[in-house]
Amino acid sequence: MTHEARVRGLGMSVTESGPDAPVVMLEADGRVVPIFISTDQAQSIQHALDRDPFDRP
């Protein structure tokens, strides 16, 4: 079974103590699914969305 998903955006989850973990929002089959990711992953995804090349270590 194949599913196609598209990135709807990036954000931060929020707890009572403030911002917590980065979240990428994926849309698939008419639903939006939050995926919790690391800060490094969030930065890489944002660079790709901005079409901003960056050096890899």
N, CA, C and O atoms as a Tripos MOL2 file, in Angstrom:
@<TRIPOS>MOLECULE
protein
  228   227    57     0     0
PROTEIN
NO_CHARGES

@<TRIPOS>ATOM
      1 N           0.8420   -1.1630    0.0000 N.3       1 MET1
      2 CA          0.0000    0.0000    0.0000 C.3       1 MET1
      3 C           0.8980    1.2400    0.0000 C.2       1 MET1
      4 O           1.8160    1.3410    0.8130 O.2       1 MET1
      5 N           0.6370    2.1690   -0.8970 N.am      2 THR2
      6 CA          1.4260    3.3800   -1.0160 C.3       2 THR2
      7 C           0.5960    4.5870   -0.6080 C.2       2 THR2
      8 O          -0.5570    4.7310   -1.0150 O.2       2 THR2
      9 N           1.1920    5.4430    0.1930 N.am      3 HIS3
     10 CA          0.5430    6.6900    0.6090 C.3       3 HIS3
     11 C           1.4740    7.8430    0.2610 C.2       3 HIS3
     12 O           2.6950    7.7310    0.3620 O.2       3 HIS3
     13 N           0.8840    8.9270   -0.1410 N.am      4 GLU4
     14 CA          1.6570   10.1150   -0.4100 C.3       4 GLU4
     15 C           1.3410   11.1440    0.6680 C.2       4 GLU4
     16 O           0.1780   11.3390    1.0210 O.2       4 GLU4
     17 N           2.3590   11.7910    1.1820 N.am      5 ALA5
     18 CA          2.1720   12.8120    2.2200 C.3       5 ALA5
     19 C           2.8810   14.0790    1.7770 C.2       5 ALA5
     20 O           3.8560   14.0410    1.0260 O.2       5 ALA5
     21 N           2.3720   15.1890    2.2580 N.am      6 ARG6
     22 CA          3.0190   16.4530    1.9420 C.3       6 ARG6
     23 C           3.2050   17.2330    3.2310 C.2       6 ARG6
     24 O           2.3770   17.1680    4.1390 O.2       6 ARG6
     25 N           4.3030   17.9710    3.2960 N.am      7 VAL7
     26 CA          4.6010   18.7700    4.4850 C.3       7 VAL7
     27 C           3.6890   19.9860    4.4880 C.2       7 VAL7
     28 O           3.6910   20.7720    3.5410 O.2       7 VAL7
     29 N           2.9040   20.1400    5.5600 N.am      8 ARG8
     30 CA          2.0230   21.3060    5.7130 C.3       8 ARG8
     31 C           2.7220   22.4310    6.4610 C.2       8 ARG8
     32 O           2.3670   23.5980    6.2970 O.2       8 ARG8
     33 N           3.7130   22.0920    7.2810 N.am      9 GLY9
     34 CA          4.4440   23.1240    7.9940 C.3       9 GLY9
     35 C           5.2630   22.5560    9.1240 C.2       9 GLY9
     36 O           5.2000   21.3680    9.4400 O.2       9 GLY9
     37 N           6.0320   23.4370    9.7210 N.am     10 LEU10
     38 CA          6.8350   23.0960   10.8870 C.3      10 LEU10
     39 C           6.3850   23.9740   12.0360 C.2      10 LEU10
     40 O           5.9440   25.1060   11.8340 O.2      10 LEU10
     41 N           6.4980   23.4500   13.2330 N.am     11 GLY11
     42 CA          6.1320   24.2380   14.3990 C.3      11 GLY11
     43 C           6.7540   23.6490   15.6460 C.2      11 GLY11
     44 O           7.6000   22.7570   15.5810 O.2      11 GLY11
     45 N           6.3250   24.1590   16.7650 N.am     12 MET12
     46 CA          6.8010   23.6840   18.0570 C.3      12 MET12
     47 C           5.6060   23.2300   18.8640 C.2      12 MET12
     48 O           4.5750   23.9020   18.8970 O.2      12 MET12
     49 N           5.7460   22.0860   19.5180 N.am     13 SER13
     50 CA          4.7080   21.6900   20.4640 C.3      13 SER13
     51 C           4.8350   22.6010   21.6840 C.2      13 SER13
     52 O           5.9180   23.1090   21.9740 O.2      13 SER13
     53 N           3.7480   22.8020   22.3820 N.am     14 VAL14
     54 CA          3.7470   23.7080   23.5230 C.3      14 VAL14
     55 C           3.1820   22.9870   24.7380 C.2      14 VAL14
     56 O           2.1350   22.3440   24.6640 O.2      14 VAL14
     57 N           3.8890   23.1040   25.8530 N.am     15 THR15
     58 CA          3.4260   22.5560   27.1220 C.3      15 THR15
     59 C           3.1410   23.7120   28.0630 C.2      15 THR15
     60 O           3.3130   24.8730   27.6920 O.2      15 THR15
     61 N           2.7140   23.4110   29.2570 N.am     16 GLU16
     62 CA          2.4400   24.4660   30.2350 C.3      16 GLU16
     63 C           3.6870   25.2990   30.5420 C.2      16 GLU16
     64 O           3.5800   26.4730   30.8960 O.2      16 GLU16
     65 N           4.8760   24.6870   30.4030 N.am     17 SER17
     66 CA          6.1190   25.4000   30.6940 C.3      17 SER17
     67 C           6.6770   26.1460   29.4800 C.2      17 SER17
     68 O           7.7180   26.7940   29.5900 O.2      17 SER17
     69 N           6.0100   26.0690   28.3280 N.am     18 GLY18
     70 CA          6.4350   26.7980   27.1400 C.3      18 GLY18
     71 C           6.7130   25.8790   25.9650 C.2      18 GLY18
     72 O           6.2970   24.7210   25.9660 O.2      18 GLY18
     73 N           7.4320   26.4020   24.9410 N.am     19 PRO19
     74 CA          7.7490   25.5950   23.7590 C.3      19 PRO19
     75 C           8.5340   24.3430   24.1410 C.2      19 PRO19
     76 O           9.3560   24.3630   25.0580 O.2      19 PRO19
     77 N           8.2650   23.2500   23.4200 N.am     20 ASP20
     78 CA          8.8880   21.9760   23.7820 C.3      20 ASP20
     79 C           9.6360   21.3880   22.5940 C.2      20 ASP20
     80 O          10.7960   21.7360   22.3740 O.2      20 ASP20
     81 N           9.0130   20.5190   21.8320 N.am     21 ALA21
     82 CA          9.6860   19.7900   20.7560 C.3      21 ALA21
     83 C           9.2230   20.2680   19.3830 C.2      21 ALA21
     84 O           8.0580   20.6280   19.2090 O.2      21 ALA21
     85 N          10.1480   20.2720   18.3910 N.am     22 PRO22
     86 CA          9.7470   20.6020   17.0260 C.3      22 PRO22
     87 C           8.7780   19.5420   16.4820 C.2      22 PRO22
     88 O           8.8650   18.3610   16.8170 O.2      22 PRO22
     89 N           7.8660   20.0010   15.6420 N.am     23 VAL23
     90 CA          6.8610   19.1150   15.0430 C.3      23 VAL23
     91 C           6.7660   19.4330   13.5590 C.2      23 VAL23
     92 O           6.6950   20.6010   13.1780 O.2      23 VAL23
     93 N           6.7630   18.4060   12.7220 N.am     24 VAL24
     94 CA          6.4610   18.5850   11.3060 C.3      24 VAL24
     95 C           5.0350   18.0800   11.1110 C.2      24 VAL24
     96 O           4.6740   17.0050   11.5900 O.2      24 VAL24
     97 N           4.2360   18.8620   10.4060 N.am     25 MET25
     98 CA          2.8470   18.4920   10.1470 C.3      25 MET25
     99 C           2.7720   17.9330    8.7310 C.2      25 MET25
    100 O           3.0890   18.6250    7.7630 O.2      25 MET25
    101 N           2.3510   16.6790    8.6200 N.am     26 LEU26
    102 CA          2.1980   16.0270    7.3260 C.3      26 LEU26
    103 C           0.7290   15.8670    7.0060 C.2      26 LEU26
    104 O          -0.0760   15.5630    7.8860 O.2      26 LEU26
    105 N           0.3760   16.0710    5.7390 N.am     27 GLU27
    106 CA         -1.0020   15.8340    5.2990 C.3      27 GLU27
    107 C          -1.0110   14.5990    4.4140 C.2      27 GLU27
    108 O          -0.2620   14.5140    3.4410 O.2      27 GLU27
    109 N          -1.8600   13.6470    4.7560 N.am     28 ALA28
    110 CA         -2.0010   12.4210    3.9780 C.3      28 ALA28
    111 C          -3.4430   11.9610    4.0620 C.2      28 ALA28
    112 O          -4.0310   11.9410    5.1430 O.2      28 ALA28
    113 N          -4.0050   11.5970    2.9490 N.am     29 ASP29
    114 CA         -5.3830   11.0900    2.8910 C.3      29 ASP29
    115 C          -6.3810   12.0410    3.5550 C.2      29 ASP29
    116 O          -7.3250   11.6000    4.2100 O.2      29 ASP29
    117 N          -6.1640   13.3550    3.3800 N.am     30 GLY30
    118 CA         -7.0780   14.3420    3.9320 C.3      30 GLY30
    119 C          -6.9540   14.5770    5.4270 C.2      30 GLY30
    120 O          -7.7730   15.2860    6.0110 O.2      30 GLY30
    121 N          -5.9450   13.9950    6.0510 N.am     31 ARG31
    122 CA         -5.7170   14.1880    7.4870 C.3      31 ARG31
    123 C          -4.3490   14.7970    7.7080 C.2      31 ARG31
    124 O          -3.4250   14.5750    6.9250 O.2      31 ARG31
    125 N          -4.2230   15.5650    8.7760 N.am     32 VAL32
    126 CA         -2.9380   16.1380    9.1510 C.3      32 VAL32
    127 C          -2.4010   15.3580   10.3450 C.2      32 VAL32
    128 O          -3.0870   15.1710   11.3500 O.2      32 VAL32
    129 N          -1.1540   14.9090   10.2070 N.am     33 VAL33
    130 CA         -0.5380   14.0620   11.2180 C.3      33 VAL33
    131 C           0.7010   14.7740   11.7830 C.2      33 VAL33
    132 O           1.5980   15.1310   11.0190 O.2      33 VAL33
    133 N           0.7670   14.9850   13.0980 N.am     34 PRO34
    134 CA          1.9620   15.5990   13.6740 C.3      34 PRO34
    135 C           3.0440   14.5390   13.9050 C.2      34 PRO34
    136 O           2.7660   13.4570   14.4230 O.2      34 PRO34
    137 N           4.2710   14.8610   13.5160 N.am     35 ILE35
    138 CA          5.4100   13.9750   13.7340 C.3      35 ILE35
    139 C           6.4340   14.7700   14.5410 C.2      35 ILE35
    140 O           6.9220   15.8000   14.0780 O.2      35 ILE35
    141 N           6.7590   14.3040   15.7330 N.am     36 PHE36
    142 CA          7.7380   14.9820   16.5810 C.3      36 PHE36
    143 C           9.1390   14.6190   16.1050 C.2      36 PHE36
    144 O           9.4510   13.4450   15.9040 O.2      36 PHE36
    145 N           9.9770   15.6320   15.9260 N.am     37 ILE37
    146 CA         11.3100   15.4530   15.3570 C.3      37 ILE37
    147 C          12.3410   16.1860   16.2170 C.2      37 ILE37
    148 O          11.9920   16.9040   17.1540 O.2      37 ILE37
    149 N          13.6080   15.9910   15.8820 N.am     38 SER38
    150 CA         14.6790   16.6850   16.6020 C.3      38 SER38
    151 C          14.8740   18.0920   16.0250 C.2      38 SER38
    152 O          14.3830   18.4010   14.9400 O.2      38 SER38
    153 N          15.5880   18.9260   16.7580 N.am     39 THR39
    154 CA         15.8830   20.2770   16.2900 C.3      39 THR39
    155 C          16.6950   20.2460   15.0030 C.2      39 THR39
    156 O          16.4410   21.0400   14.0980 O.2      39 THR39
    157 N          17.6690   19.3420   14.9040 N.am     40 ASP40
    158 CA         18.4810   19.2210   13.6890 C.3      40 ASP40
    159 C          17.6200   18.8480   12.4810 C.2      40 ASP40
    160 O          17.7920   19.3990   11.3930 O.2      40 ASP40
    161 N          16.7030   17.9170   12.6780 N.am     41 GLN41
    162 CA         15.8150   17.5210   11.5900 C.3      41 GLN41
    163 C          14.9210   18.6940   11.1710 C.2      41 GLN41
    164 O          14.6910   18.9050    9.9800 O.2      41 GLN41
    165 N          14.4240   19.4450   12.1370 N.am     42 ALA42
    166 CA         13.5820   20.6040   11.8290 C.3      42 ALA42
    167 C          14.3470   21.6380   11.0100 C.2      42 ALA42
    168 O          13.8060   22.2030   10.0600 O.2      42 ALA42
    169 N          15.6070   21.8860   11.3750 N.am     43 GLN43
    170 CA         16.4170   22.8440   10.6180 C.3      43 GLN43
    171 C          16.6480   22.3680    9.1880 C.2      43 GLN43
    172 O          16.5720   23.1640    8.2530 O.2      43 GLN43
    173 N          16.9280   21.0830    9.0100 N.am     44 SER44
    174 CA         17.1470   20.5370    7.6710 C.3      44 SER44
    175 C          15.8890   20.6470    6.8200 C.2      44 SER44
    176 O          15.9640   21.0120    5.6470 O.2      44 SER44
    177 N          14.7440   20.3360    7.3960 N.am     45 ILE45
    178 CA         13.4790   20.4310    6.6590 C.3      45 ILE45
    179 C          13.1890   21.8840    6.2930 C.2      45 ILE45
    180 O          12.7550   22.1630    5.1750 O.2      45 ILE45
    181 N          13.4250   22.8180    7.2240 N.am     46 GLN46
    182 CA         13.1670   24.2290    6.9290 C.3      46 GLN46
    183 C          14.0770   24.7330    5.8170 C.2      46 GLN46
    184 O          13.6330   25.4970    4.9590 O.2      46 GLN46
    185 N          15.3540   24.3150    5.8160 N.am     47 HIS47
    186 CA         16.2540   24.6880    4.7220 C.3      47 HIS47
    187 C          15.7030   24.1910    3.3810 C.2      47 HIS47
    188 O          15.7130   24.9260    2.3940 O.2      47 HIS47
    189 N          15.2300   22.9580    3.3480 N.am     48 ALA48
    190 CA         14.6870   22.3990    2.1040 C.3      48 ALA48
    191 C          13.4360   23.1620    1.6720 C.2      48 ALA48
    192 O          13.2800   23.4640    0.4880 O.2      48 ALA48
    193 N          12.5430   23.4770    2.6110 N.am     49 LEU49
    194 CA         11.3300   24.2190    2.2630 C.3      49 LEU49
    195 C          11.6530   25.6160    1.7400 C.2      49 LEU49
    196 O          10.9620   26.1310    0.8610 O.2      49 LEU49
    197 N          12.7070   26.2240    2.2870 N.am     50 ASP50
    198 CA         13.1280   27.5600    1.8660 C.3      50 ASP50
    199 C          14.0160   27.5200    0.6200 C.2      50 ASP50
    200 O          14.4050   28.5630    0.0950 O.2      50 ASP50
    201 N          14.3360   26.3030    0.1500 N.am     51 ARG51
    202 CA         15.2670   26.1090   -0.9690 C.3      51 ARG51
    203 C          16.5950   26.8120   -0.6830 C.2      51 ARG51
    204 O          17.1910   27.4480   -1.5520 O.2      51 ARG51
    205 N          17.0300   26.6730    0.5620 N.am     52 ASP52
    206 CA         18.2480   27.3040    1.0380 C.3      52 ASP52
    207 C          19.3070   26.2150    1.2360 C.2      52 ASP52
    208 O          19.2380   25.4530    2.2010 O.2      52 ASP52
    209 N          20.3000   26.1370    0.3130 N.am     53 PRO53
    210 CA         21.3150   25.0800    0.4500 C.3      53 PRO53
    211 C          22.1740   25.3040    1.6940 C.2      53 PRO53
    212 O          22.3790   26.4360    2.1320 O.2      53 PRO53
    213 N          22.6620   24.2190    2.2420 N.am     54 PHE54
    214 CA         23.5200   24.3180    3.4180 C.3      54 PHE54
    215 C          24.5850   23.2260    3.3430 C.2      54 PHE54
    216 O          24.3870   22.1820    2.7230 O.2      54 PHE54
    217 N          25.7110   23.4940    3.9870 N.am     55 ASP55
    218 CA         26.8160   22.5380    3.9860 C.3      55 ASP55
    219 C          26.5240   21.4000    4.9410 C.2      55 ASP55
    220 O          26.0570   21.6100    6.0600 O.2      55 ASP55
    221 N          26.8050   20.2020    4.4840 N.am     56 ARG56
    222 CA         26.6700   19.0260    5.3390 C.3      56 ARG56
    223 C          27.9940   18.8100    6.0560 C.2      56 ARG56
    224 O          29.0550   19.0920    5.5000 O.2      56 ARG56
    225 N          27.9390   18.3160    7.2770 N.am     57 PRO57
    226 CA         29.1990   18.0570    7.9910 C.3      57 PRO57
    227 C          29.9900   16.9370    7.3410 C.2      57 PRO57
    228 O          31.0730   16.5910    7.8130 O.2      57 PRO57
@<TRIPOS>BOND
     1     1     2 1
     2     2     3 1
     3     3     4 2
     4     3     5 am
     5     5     6 1
     6     6     7 1
     7     7     8 2
     8     7     9 am
     9     9    10 1
    10    10    11 1
    11    11    12 2
    12    11    13 am
    13    13    14 1
    14    14    15 1
    15    15    16 2
    16    15    17 am
    17    17    18 1
    18    18    19 1
    19    19    20 2
    20    19    21 am
    21    21    22 1
    22    22    23 1
    23    23    24 2
    24    23    25 am
    25    25    26 1
    26    26    27 1
    27    27    28 2
    28    27    29 am
    29    29    30 1
    30    30    31 1
    31    31    32 2
    32    31    33 am
    33    33    34 1
    34    34    35 1
    35    35    36 2
    36    35    37 am
    37    37    38 1
    38    38    39 1
    39    39    40 2
    40    39    41 am
    41    41    42 1
    42    42    43 1
    43    43    44 2
    44    43    45 am
    45    45    46 1
    46    46    47 1
    47    47    48 2
    48    47    49 am
    49    49    50 1
    50    50    51 1
    51    51    52 2
    52    51    53 am
    53    53    54 1
    54    54    55 1
    55    55    56 2
    56    55    57 am
    57    57    58 1
    58    58    59 1
    59    59    60 2
    60    59    61 am
    61    61    62 1
    62    62    63 1
    63    63    64 2
    64    63    65 am
    65    65    66 1
    66    66    67 1
    67    67    68 2
    68    67    69 am
    69    69    70 1
    70    70    71 1
    71    71    72 2
    72    71    73 am
    73    73    74 1
    74    74    75 1
    75    75    76 2
    76    75    77 am
    77    77    78 1
    78    78    79 1
    79    79    80 2
    80    79    81 am
    81    81    82 1
    82    82    83 1
    83    83    84 2
    84    83    85 am
    85    85    86 1
    86    86    87 1
    87    87    88 2
    88    87    89 am
    89    89    90 1
    90    90    91 1
    91    91    92 2
    92    91    93 am
    93    93    94 1
    94    94    95 1
    95    95    96 2
    96    95    97 am
    97    97    98 1
    98    98    99 1
    99    99   100 2
   100    99   101 am
   101   101   102 1
   102   102   103 1
   103   103   104 2
   104   103   105 am
   105   105   106 1
   106   106   107 1
   107   107   108 2
   108   107   109 am
   109   109   110 1
   110   110   111 1
   111   111   112 2
   112   111   113 am
   113   113   114 1
   114   114   115 1
   115   115   116 2
   116   115   117 am
   117   117   118 1
   118   118   119 1
   119   119   120 2
   120   119   121 am
   121   121   122 1
   122   122   123 1
   123   123   124 2
   124   123   125 am
   125   125   126 1
   126   126   127 1
   127   127   128 2
   128   127   129 am
   129   129   130 1
   130   130   131 1
   131   131   132 2
   132   131   133 am
   133   133   134 1
   134   134   135 1
   135   135   136 2
   136   135   137 am
   137   137   138 1
   138   138   139 1
   139   139   140 2
   140   139   141 am
   141   141   142 1
   142   142   143 1
   143   143   144 2
   144   143   145 am
   145   145   146 1
   146   146   147 1
   147   147   148 2
   148   147   149 am
   149   149   150 1
   150   150   151 1
   151   151   152 2
   152   151   153 am
   153   153   154 1
   154   154   155 1
   155   155   156 2
   156   155   157 am
   157   157   158 1
   158   158   159 1
   159   159   160 2
   160   159   161 am
   161   161   162 1
   162   162   163 1
   163   163   164 2
   164   163   165 am
   165   165   166 1
   166   166   167 1
   167   167   168 2
   168   167   169 am
   169   169   170 1
   170   170   171 1
   171   171   172 2
   172   171   173 am
   173   173   174 1
   174   174   175 1
   175   175   176 2
   176   175   177 am
   177   177   178 1
   178   178   179 1
   179   179   180 2
   180   179   181 am
   181   181   182 1
   182   182   183 1
   183   183   184 2
   184   183   185 am
   185   185   186 1
   186   186   187 1
   187   187   188 2
   188   187   189 am
   189   189   190 1
   190   190   191 1
   191   191   192 2
   192   191   193 am
   193   193   194 1
   194   194   195 1
   195   195   196 2
   196   195   197 am
   197   197   198 1
   198   198   199 1
   199   199   200 2
   200   199   201 am
   201   201   202 1
   202   202   203 1
   203   203   204 2
   204   203   205 am
   205   205   206 1
   206   206   207 1
   207   207   208 2
   208   207   209 am
   209   209   210 1
   210   210   211 1
   211   211   212 2
   212   211   213 am
   213   213   214 1
   214   214   215 1
   215   215   216 2
   216   215   217 am
   217   217   218 1
   218   218   219 1
   219   219   220 2
   220   219   221 am
   221   221   222 1
   222   222   223 1
   223   223   224 2
   224   223   225 am
   225   225   226 1
   226   226   227 1
   227   227   228 2
@<TRIPOS>SUBSTRUCTURE
     1 MET1         2 RESIDUE 1 A MET
     2 THR2         6 RESIDUE 1 A THR
     3 HIS3        10 RESIDUE 1 A HIS
     4 GLU4        14 RESIDUE 1 A GLU
     5 ALA5        18 RESIDUE 1 A ALA
     6 ARG6        22 RESIDUE 1 A ARG
     7 VAL7        26 RESIDUE 1 A VAL
     8 ARG8        30 RESIDUE 1 A ARG
     9 GLY9        34 RESIDUE 1 A GLY
    10 LEU10       38 RESIDUE 1 A LEU
    11 GLY11       42 RESIDUE 1 A GLY
    12 MET12       46 RESIDUE 1 A MET
    13 SER13       50 RESIDUE 1 A SER
    14 VAL14       54 RESIDUE 1 A VAL
    15 THR15       58 RESIDUE 1 A THR
    16 GLU16       62 RESIDUE 1 A GLU
    17 SER17       66 RESIDUE 1 A SER
    18 GLY18       70 RESIDUE 1 A GLY
    19 PRO19       74 RESIDUE 1 A PRO
    20 ASP20       78 RESIDUE 1 A ASP
    21 ALA21       82 RESIDUE 1 A ALA
    22 PRO22       86 RESIDUE 1 A PRO
    23 VAL23       90 RESIDUE 1 A VAL
    24 VAL24       94 RESIDUE 1 A VAL
    25 MET25       98 RESIDUE 1 A MET
    26 LEU26      102 RESIDUE 1 A LEU
    27 GLU27      106 RESIDUE 1 A GLU
    28 ALA28      110 RESIDUE 1 A ALA
    29 ASP29      114 RESIDUE 1 A ASP
    30 GLY30      118 RESIDUE 1 A GLY
    31 ARG31      122 RESIDUE 1 A ARG
    32 VAL32      126 RESIDUE 1 A VAL
    33 VAL33      130 RESIDUE 1 A VAL
    34 PRO34      134 RESIDUE 1 A PRO
    35 ILE35      138 RESIDUE 1 A ILE
    36 PHE36      142 RESIDUE 1 A PHE
    37 ILE37      146 RESIDUE 1 A ILE
    38 SER38      150 RESIDUE 1 A SER
    39 THR39      154 RESIDUE 1 A THR
    40 ASP40      158 RESIDUE 1 A ASP
    41 GLN41      162 RESIDUE 1 A GLN
    42 ALA42      166 RESIDUE 1 A ALA
    43 GLN43      170 RESIDUE 1 A GLN
    44 SER44      174 RESIDUE 1 A SER
    45 ILE45      178 RESIDUE 1 A ILE
    46 GLN46      182 RESIDUE 1 A GLN
    47 HIS47      186 RESIDUE 1 A HIS
    48 ALA48      190 RESIDUE 1 A ALA
    49 LEU49      194 RESIDUE 1 A LEU
    50 ASP50      198 RESIDUE 1 A ASP
    51 ARG51      202 RESIDUE 1 A ARG
    52 ASP52      206 RESIDUE 1 A ASP
    53 PRO53      210 RESIDUE 1 A PRO
    54 PHE54      214 RESIDUE 1 A PHE
    55 ASP55      218 RESIDUE 1 A ASP
    56 ARG56      222 RESIDUE 1 A ARG
    57 PRO57      226 RESIDUE 1 A PRO
